[in-house]
């Protein structure tokens, strides 16, 4: 076969391959997170032996080399709870059904019947799950599992605080000399109880207090209320609480024998905030409750789950609380172009790929994760159409060389007598 014919056939093959790549790009113009391939042509120099010396012949065979470019494309908000997009460098980390760790830029995730967060191809999304409300991102990766049908157990109140002012000008024994603060707490079963703190002025700048609970809430309660704790509060001439002092322990209120069968509990009443500032004052103003806080939560059901800022997965509960239940991981790959295309927007590391480093989004060379959004395809239709016309002309030119060479061969054969 002549060199011209060989070159033309190689050109046909190379341009056909290039057209196939353009076709693949164009068919994925709307594929989430798709990274387009580009084509480059290389000249394979042929050699002929001449007296034992190798001489390169110009015009060698041509082959098409494809490469994938992992450039950032625009991120479009979808509002879908389980959608996520990578903004910057990095890949979502997935685990295939065969246990292989693979990578993707496509964040079109969903949740299966077991609560596993999965990619469209069925791969499990990797990250860290919160354990008892604690998220440890230094632990090993695991399949992200969401409490889609879960109930959040109640949390018994262990501490509470009350911010209030007791009227410094109140007269002992008058109606102004008595004031009360109700505070609702939660027991271990999620039952609610109202404690009442009653302040009674005993002398200027001195107030006694009693913490009571409705007797009906206790198995051994008598009368309308049962006293759980009592003591004295002392204020200085500036209206600041001095006794108990800021250095003293919180007032421990023990509750036992609850009628609903909930476990006995001890609730601590904090009279000072974290900075040591008193929450009770005695100024020359009418007694008033300003605010109250307690750390108990009721049992509640999941109302919705979504991927939020930087890949944190939040579960919202019927009691209005929001809890971080998981965290998506990102992998940074220094030379992503060496990864193997496994199909369905999934890539695997090869021997030439630098070891992917997995960690929290926004750390190291890793980008951010945008929740409720998807990354668009990098395919540009105008560019691909231009390439298509170029490769088509190349294919036509090579086919013309073949037909011309065939005519020459036919003419040469016809010269034989």
C-alpha positions in Angstrom: 0.0 0.0 0.0 1.4 3.4 -0.9 2.4 6.0 1.7 -0.3 8.4 0.5 -3.0 5.8 0.9 -1.8 4.8 4.3 -1.7 8.4 5.4 -5.2 9.1 4.1 -6.7 6.1 5.8 -5.0 7.2 9.1 -6.5 10.6 8.6 -9.9 9.2 8.0 -9.7 7.2 11.2 -8.4 10.2 13.2 -11.1 12.6 11.9 -13.8 10.0 12.5 -12.6 9.6 16.0 -12.6 13.4 16.5 -16.2 13.6 15.1 -17.2 10.9 17.6 -15.8 13.0 20.5 -17.6 16.1 19.3 -20.8 14.0 19.1 -20.3 12.8 22.7 -19.8 16.4 23.8 -22.8 17.7 22.0 -25.0 14.9 23.4 -24.0 15.9 26.9 -24.6 19.6 26.6 -27.2 19.4 29.3 -25.6 16.8 31.4 -24.9 18.0 35.0 -21.2 18.5 35.8 -20.1 17.1 32.4 -16.6 18.0 31.4 -16.1 18.3 27.6 -13.3 16.5 25.7 -11.0 18.3 23.3 -9.1 16.7 20.4 -5.5 17.2 19.3 -3.9 15.5 16.3 -0.4 14.0 16.4 1.9 13.0 13.5 3.4 9.5 13.7 6.6 9.7 11.7 7.2 6.6 9.6 10.7 5.3 9.0 12.4 3.6 6.1 15.7 1.8 6.2 18.4 3.1 3.8 21.7 1.3 4.0 21.3 0.6 7.7 20.4 4.3 8.5 16.9 5.3 9.7 15.5 8.3 7.9 12.3 9.9 9.0 9.8 10.4 6.3 7.6 13.5 6.5 3.9 13.2 6.3 3.5 10.3 8.7 0.2 8.8 9.8 -2.1 11.0 12.0 -4.0 10.0 15.1 -6.5 11.9 17.2 -5.7 12.3 21.0 -8.6 13.3 23.3 -8.2 15.0 26.7 -10.8 16.0 29.2 -10.6 19.5 30.8 -11.9 19.9 34.3 -12.7 23.6 34.2 -15.3 25.3 36.4 -18.7 25.9 34.8 -21.5 28.0 36.1 -23.5 26.8 39.1 -27.3 27.0 38.8 -29.6 27.1 41.7 -32.2 24.3 41.6 -33.8 24.4 45.1 -33.8 20.6 45.2 -32.9 19.4 48.7 -30.3 16.8 47.7 -28.6 18.7 44.9 -25.0 19.9 45.3 -22.4 21.6 43.2 -18.7 21.9 43.6 -17.5 25.5 43.3 -13.8 25.4 42.6 -11.4 22.4 42.7 -12.5 19.0 43.9 -14.7 16.0 43.4 -17.5 14.4 45.3 -16.3 11.1 46.8 -18.4 8.1 46.0 -18.2 4.3 46.7 -19.3 1.9 44.0 -21.4 -1.2 44.8 -18.1 -3.1 44.3 -16.5 -1.1 47.1 -14.3 1.0 44.8 -13.7 4.7 45.7 -14.6 6.8 42.7 -15.2 10.5 42.0 -17.7 12.8 40.4 -18.5 16.5 39.8 -22.2 15.7 39.3 -24.2 16.3 42.5 -27.6 15.1 41.4 -28.1 13.0 44.6 -31.1 11.2 46.0 -32.0 9.1 49.0 -32.8 5.4 48.8 -35.3 3.5 51.0 -32.6 2.9 53.7 -31.8 6.6 53.9 -28.5 6.3 52.0 -27.5 9.4 50.0 -26.7 8.0 46.5 -25.5 9.2 43.1 -27.6 8.6 39.9 -25.5 5.4 39.2 -26.3 3.9 42.6 -22.9 4.8 44.2 -23.0 5.8 47.9 -22.0 9.4 48.7 -19.1 9.5 51.1 -18.6 11.8 54.1 -19.1 11.8 57.9 -22.2 11.0 59.9 -22.9 12.7 63.2 -22.8 10.4 66.2 -25.1 11.5 69.0 -25.1 15.0 67.6 -21.3 15.1 67.3 -19.6 15.4 63.8 -16.1 14.1 63.7 -14.5 14.9 60.3 -11.2 13.4 61.4 -12.8 9.9 61.3 -12.8 7.5 58.4 -15.2 8.2 55.5 -18.5 6.3 55.5 -21.7 6.1 53.5 -23.8 9.1 54.4 -27.1 7.8 55.9 -29.9 10.2 56.7 -32.7 9.9 59.3 -35.5 10.2 56.7 -38.0 8.3 58.8 -36.4 9.0 62.1 -37.7 10.4 65.4 -35.4 12.6 67.4 -35.4 11.3 71.0 -36.2 13.9 73.7 -33.5 15.5 75.7 -34.2 16.1 79.4 -33.6 19.6 80.7 -30.4 19.7 82.6 -30.0 23.5 82.9 -32.1 26.6 82.8 -31.7 30.3 83.3 -34.1 33.2 84.0 -33.4 36.9 83.3 -35.6 39.0 85.6 -35.7 42.2 87.6 -37.0 42.3 91.2 -38.4 45.7 92.2 -36.0 47.3 94.6 -38.7 49.8 95.9 -41.2 47.1 96.7 -42.4 47.1 100.3 -42.0 43.9 102.4 -45.4 42.2 102.7 -47.0 44.2 99.8 -48.2 42.8 96.6 -45.0 44.3 95.0 -42.9 42.2 97.3 -43.9 38.9 95.7 -43.2 38.0 92.1 -43.1 34.7 90.2 -41.4 33.2 87.1 -42.7 30.1 85.3 -40.2 28.0 83.4 -41.2 24.9 81.3 -38.8 22.0 81.4 -38.7 18.6 79.6 -38.2 15.2 81.3 -36.4 12.1 79.8 -39.6 10.9 78.1 -40.3 14.2 76.5 -43.0 15.2 79.0 -43.3 18.8 79.9 -43.5 20.3 83.4 -43.8 23.9 84.6 -41.6 24.9 87.4 -42.6 28.2 89.2 -40.0 30.3 90.9 -41.6 32.6 93.5 -39.6 35.5 94.8 -40.6 37.1 98.2 -38.9 40.1 99.6 -37.9 39.5 103.2 -36.0 42.8 103.8 -34.4 45.5 101.6 -32.1 43.9 99.0 -33.0 40.4 100.2 -35.4 38.1 98.5 -36.3 34.5 99.4 -37.1 32.1 96.6 -39.1 28.9 96.3 -39.1 26.6 93.2 -42.3 24.6 93.0 -43.9 22.0 90.7 -47.6 21.1 90.5 -48.2 18.2 92.9 -50.2 16.4 90.2 -46.9 15.9 88.3 -45.5 13.8 91.2 -46.6 10.4 92.6 -46.2 11.6 96.2 -47.3 15.2 95.7 -49.7 16.8 98.2 -51.7 20.0 98.0 -51.6 22.1 94.8 -47.8 22.5 94.6 -44.7 20.8 96.0 -41.6 22.8 96.9 -38.4 21.4 95.2 -35.9 24.1 96.3 -35.7 27.2 98.4 -33.1 29.8 99.4 -32.1 33.5 99.6 -31.0 36.0 97.0 -29.0 39.1 98.2 -28.4 42.2 96.1 -25.9 45.0 96.7 -26.7 48.8 96.8 -26.2 48.9 93.0 -28.9 46.2 92.5 -26.4 43.5 91.5 -26.8 39.9 92.8 -24.1 39.1 95.3 -25.5 35.9 97.0 -25.2 33.3 95.6 -21.9 34.5 94.3 -20.8 34.1 90.7 -18.2 31.5 91.9 -20.9 29.4 93.5 -22.3 26.3 91.7 -25.7 26.6 90.0 -28.7 25.8 92.2 -29.5 22.1 91.8 -33.2 21.2 91.7 -33.9 17.5 92.1 -37.1 16.1 90.7 -38.1 12.6 91.6 -41.1 10.4 91.5 -42.7 11.9 88.3 -46.2 10.7 87.8 -45.7 9.9 84.2 -43.0 7.4 85.0 -40.1 9.4 83.6 -36.7 9.0 85.2 -35.7 11.2 88.1 -33.7 14.2 87.1 -31.7 17.1 88.4 -32.1 20.5 86.8 -29.5 23.2 87.4 -30.6 26.9 87.7 -27.9 29.2 86.4 -28.0 32.6 88.0 -25.1 33.9 85.9 -24.2 33.8 82.2 -21.1 32.4 80.7 -19.2 35.7 81.3 -20.2 35.8 85.0 -22.8 38.5 84.6 -25.8 38.1 87.0 -29.1 37.3 85.3 -31.2 38.6 88.2 -31.1 42.3 89.2 -32.9 44.5 91.8 -33.5 47.9 90.3 -36.1 50.5 91.1 -38.4 49.3 88.3 -41.4 47.0 88.4 -40.6 43.4 88.7 -40.6 41.7 85.3 -39.4 38.6 83.5 -37.1 39.5 80.6 -36.3 36.1 79.2 -35.8 32.4 80.0 -33.9 29.5 78.5 -33.7 25.8 79.0 -31.8 23.1 77.1 -34.4 20.3 77.0 -36.0 19.2 73.7 -39.1 17.4 72.9 -39.4 14.2 70.9 -39.9 15.2 67.2 -40.0 13.8 63.7 -38.0 14.8 60.7 -39.9 17.2 58.4 -37.2 17.7 55.8 -33.5 17.2 55.1 -31.3 19.3 52.8 -27.7 19.9 51.8 -26.6 23.3 53.0 -23.6 25.6 53.0 -20.4 23.8 52.2 -21.9 20.3 52.2 -23.3 20.2 55.7 -26.5 18.1 55.7 -29.2 19.5 58.0 -32.3 17.7 59.3 -35.2 19.9 60.4 -37.6 18.5 63.0 -41.2 19.2 63.9 -40.3 21.0 67.1 -38.5 23.6 65.0 -35.0 22.5 65.7 -32.4 22.0 63.0 -29.6 19.5 63.5 -26.4 18.8 61.4 -26.6 15.1 60.7 -23.8 14.6 58.2 -21.1 16.3 56.2 -20.1 15.7 52.5 -16.4 15.1 51.7 -14.4 16.5 48.8 -11.4 15.0 47.1 -8.6 17.1 45.6 -6.8 15.6 42.6 -3.7 17.4 41.3 -3.8 15.9 37.8 -7.5 15.0 37.1 -6.8 14.6 33.4 -5.2 11.3 34.1 -8.3 9.8 35.7 -10.2 7.1 33.9 -13.7 7.9 32.6 -16.0 5.1 34.0 -19.2 6.5 32.4 -22.1 8.3 34.1 -19.9 11.2 35.0 -17.9 9.0 37.3 -14.1 8.9 37.3 -11.5 6.5 38.8 -7.9 7.0 39.7 -5.3 5.4 37.5 -1.6 4.5 38.1 -0.7 8.0 36.7 -3.2 9.8 39.0 -1.8 11.6 42.0 -3.2 10.2 45.2 -6.6 12.0 45.9 -6.6 13.9 49.2 -10.0 13.8 50.9 -11.1 16.3 53.5 -13.6 19.1 54.3 -14.7 21.5 51.6 -12.9 24.8 51.7 -9.7 23.3 53.1 -6.4 22.7 51.3 -6.8 22.8 47.5 -10.5 21.9 47.8 -13.3 24.2 46.7 -16.6 24.9 48.2 -19.9 22.9 48.0 -23.1 24.8 47.1 -26.2 23.2 48.4 -29.4 23.2 46.3 -27.5 23.8 43.1 -25.9 22.0 40.2 -22.9 22.6 38.0 -23.7 23.0 34.3 -22.0 21.2 31.5 -18.8 22.8 30.0 -19.9 22.0 26.5 -20.2 25.1 24.3 -22.5 24.4 21.3 -20.8 27.1 19.0 -17.3 25.7 19.7 -18.4 22.1 19.0 -20.2 23.1 15.8 -17.0 24.8 14.6 -14.9 21.7 15.4 -17.5 19.5 13.7 -17.1 21.4 10.4 -13.3 21.4 10.7 -13.2 17.6 11.2 -15.7 17.0 8.5 -13.6 18.9 6.0 -10.6 16.9 7.1 -12.5 13.7 6.6 -13.6 14.8 3.1 -10.1 15.7 2.1 -8.7 12.3 3.3 -11.5 10.5 1.4 -10.6 12.5 -1.7 -6.9 11.4 -1.4 -8.1 7.8 -1.2 -10.3 8.0 -4.3 -7.5 9.8 -6.2 -4.9 7.2 -5.1 -7.3 4.5 -6.2 -7.6 6.0 -9.7 -3.8 6.2 -10.0 -3.5 2.6 -9.0 -6.2 1.6 -11.5 -4.4 3.6 -14.2 -1.1 1.9 -13.3 -2.6 -1.5 -13.5 -4.1 -0.6 -16.9 -0.6 0.0 -18.3 0.2 -3.7 -18.2 0.1 -5.1 -21.7 
